[in-house]
Amino acid sequence: MIREGLRMILERHGIVVVGEAADGAAAVGNARALTPDVVLMDLRMPGTDGIAATRQIVTEGTADVLVLTSFDEDELVFAAIRAGAAGFLLKTTEAAPLADAVRRVAAGEGALDPRVTRRALAALASASAAEAEPAAAPTGASGFEFLTGREHDVLAALAAGESNSRIAARLGIAIPTVKTHVSSILAKLGAESRTHAAALLREAGPAAAARRGESEHQAAASQRPGLA
């Protein structure tokens, strides 16, 4: 019934629904066979859940994934970020915003319900502390201090949900250059997706900006001529 309702909503807003799936395994199979632009993914399903299905679809590059979640799924939201989901909506989202989010994700942008974002950041912070995973950066470093000025600009644009083409136009650089910067950002921050990197930036807040100032100051100092 839920899938039927979602299909009707999307089709009424001009979006072509090419298939449905009752569980994660079917979603992965349909994504391979039908190659949709976007998979609208639930998180709790029998058998293969939405997290595993999202990770496999994103890894295989068959589609972007837009997750539907509810307020009691904070840990799942964080797991979906790490799995590479491009956006998150509450299951109570109305028809027009839902269709708009699908189009935005299809265009390479992000789609985050503000209510989901705040709770996802809380889950991210608590999970990071609990897991205490070894970081790629030296002890005491977050990774932000290793970003160049341009990479900070690109990361800010990612956090704003901008697509590669919009970032390229605004910064006056080529789209392949944007992709290179994004790859470098993910590596330096230890992020597993654009959404994960944006969440890390929001979590860091002013501290990330401060680290940007420090890194730019150090770069400028290294370019000054030495005294004989």
C-alpha positions in Angstrom: 0.0 0.0 0.0 2.8 2.4 0.8 4.6 1.7 -2.4 1.4 2.1 -4.4 0.8 5.5 -2.7 4.4 6.6 -3.4 4.0 5.6 -7.1 0.8 7.6 -7.4 2.4 10.7 -5.8 5.5 10.6 -8.1 3.6 9.8 -11.3 1.2 12.7 -10.6 4.2 15.0 -10.4 5.6 13.8 -13.8 8.2 11.3 -12.5 8.4 7.9 -14.2 8.4 5.0 -11.8 10.2 2.1 -13.5 9.9 -0.5 -10.8 9.1 -1.5 -7.2 10.8 -3.7 -4.7 9.5 -5.4 -1.5 13.0 -5.8 0.1 16.6 -4.8 -0.3 17.7 -7.7 -2.4 14.9 -7.0 -5.0 15.9 -3.3 -4.9 19.5 -4.1 -5.8 18.3 -6.5 -8.6 15.9 -4.0 -10.0 18.5 -1.2 -9.9 20.8 -3.4 -12.0 18.2 -4.3 -14.5 16.4 -1.0 -14.8 19.2 1.5 -14.1 16.9 4.2 -12.7 18.2 7.7 -11.9 17.1 7.5 -8.3 16.1 4.7 -5.9 13.7 5.8 -3.2 14.8 3.5 -0.3 13.2 2.5 2.9 15.6 1.4 5.7 13.6 -1.3 7.5 12.8 -4.2 5.2 12.8 -8.0 5.5 15.9 -9.8 4.4 18.5 -7.4 3.0 17.8 -4.1 4.7 18.0 -0.6 3.2 21.5 0.1 4.5 23.0 -3.0 2.8 21.0 -2.3 -0.4 22.0 1.3 -0.4 25.7 0.4 -0.1 25.6 -2.1 -2.9 23.6 0.2 -5.3 26.0 3.1 -4.6 29.1 0.9 -4.9 27.9 -0.5 -8.2 27.0 2.9 -9.5 23.6 1.8 -10.7 21.6 4.7 -9.2 21.6 7.5 -6.5 19.7 6.6 -3.4 17.2 8.8 -1.6 16.3 7.4 1.8 12.9 7.6 3.5 13.3 7.5 7.3 11.4 8.2 10.5 12.3 9.9 13.8 13.2 6.6 15.6 15.9 5.6 13.1 18.8 7.8 14.0 21.4 5.0 14.0 20.1 3.8 10.6 20.4 7.3 9.2 24.0 7.5 10.2 24.7 4.1 8.7 22.9 5.2 5.5 25.2 8.3 5.3 28.2 6.0 5.4 26.7 3.7 2.9 26.5 6.6 0.4 22.9 7.8 0.4 22.5 11.1 -1.4 19.6 12.4 0.7 17.1 11.8 3.5 13.4 12.5 3.8 10.9 11.8 6.6 8.1 9.5 5.7 5.7 12.3 6.5 7.1 14.5 3.7 4.3 15.9 1.5 3.9 15.1 -2.2 5.5 18.2 -3.8 8.7 18.2 -1.6 9.1 14.5 -2.2 9.0 14.9 -6.0 11.3 17.9 -5.8 13.8 15.9 -3.7 13.8 13.1 -6.3 14.5 15.5 -9.1 17.3 17.2 -7.1 19.0 13.9 -6.3 18.7 12.9 -10.0 20.4 16.2 -10.9 23.4 15.3 -8.7 22.3 17.4 -5.7 21.5 16.4 -2.1 18.1 16.5 -0.4 18.1 16.6 3.4 15.1 17.3 5.5 16.4 19.7 8.2 14.7 17.6 10.9 16.6 14.6 9.7 19.9 16.5 9.4 20.0 17.6 13.1 19.3 14.1 14.4 21.7 12.6 11.9 24.5 14.9 13.2 23.7 13.9 16.8 23.9 10.2 15.7 27.1 10.9 13.9 28.8 12.5 16.9 27.7 9.8 19.3 28.7 7.0 16.9 32.1 8.5 16.2 32.8 8.7 19.9 31.6 5.2 20.5 33.4 3.6 17.6 36.7 5.5 18.2 37.9 4.4 14.8 41.5 5.2 13.9 41.6 8.3 11.8 43.7 8.7 8.6 45.0 12.1 9.9 47.5 12.4 12.8 46.2 12.2 16.4 44.3 15.3 17.4 43.6 16.3 13.8 40.2 16.2 12.1 41.3 16.4 8.5 39.9 19.8 7.9 43.3 21.4 8.4 44.6 19.4 5.5 42.1 20.8 3.0 43.2 23.5 0.6 41.3 26.8 0.4 39.6 25.6 -2.8 38.7 22.3 -1.2 37.1 24.2 1.7 35.0 26.1 -0.9 34.0 22.9 -2.6 33.1 21.3 0.7 30.9 24.3 1.7 29.1 23.9 -1.6 28.6 20.2 -1.0 27.1 21.0 2.4 24.7 23.4 0.7 23.5 20.6 -1.6 25.0 22.0 -4.8 25.7 19.7 -7.8 29.1 19.4 -9.5 27.9 21.6 -12.4 26.7 24.4 -10.0 29.9 24.2 -8.0 32.0 24.5 -11.2 30.0 27.5 -12.5 30.1 29.3 -9.2 33.9 28.7 -8.6 34.8 29.2 -12.2 36.4 25.7 -12.6 35.8 22.7 -14.8 33.5 19.9 -13.7 36.4 17.3 -13.7 38.3 19.6 -11.4 35.3 19.7 -9.0 35.3 15.9 -9.1 39.0 15.8 -8.3 38.5 18.2 -5.4 35.6 16.0 -4.0 37.7 12.9 -4.2 40.5 14.6 -2.3 38.1 16.0 0.3 36.6 12.5 1.0 40.1 11.0 1.3 41.4 13.7 3.7 38.3 13.7 5.9 37.9 9.9 5.8 34.4 10.4 4.5 32.6 7.7 2.6 30.3 9.9 0.5 29.5 13.6 -0.3 26.7 13.5 2.3 29.0 12.1 4.9 31.5 14.9 4.2 28.8 17.5 4.5 27.6 16.0 7.8 31.2 16.2 9.2 31.4 19.8 8.2 28.1 20.7 9.9 29.3 18.8 13.0 32.6 20.6 13.1 30.9 24.0 12.7 33.2 27.0 13.5 36.1 24.7 14.3 36.4 23.8 10.7 36.5 27.4 9.7 39.2 28.0 12.2 41.2 25.2 10.9 40.8 26.6 7.4 42.3 29.9 8.6 45.3 28.0 10.2 46.0 26.0 7.1 45.8 29.1 4.8 48.1 31.0 7.2 50.6 28.1 7.2 50.5 27.9 3.4 51.1 31.7 3.0 54.0 31.5 5.5 55.6 28.7 3.6 55.6 30.8 0.4 57.4 33.8 2.0 61.1 34.1 1.0 63.6 33.2 3.7 66.1 35.7 5.1 69.7 35.3 4.1 
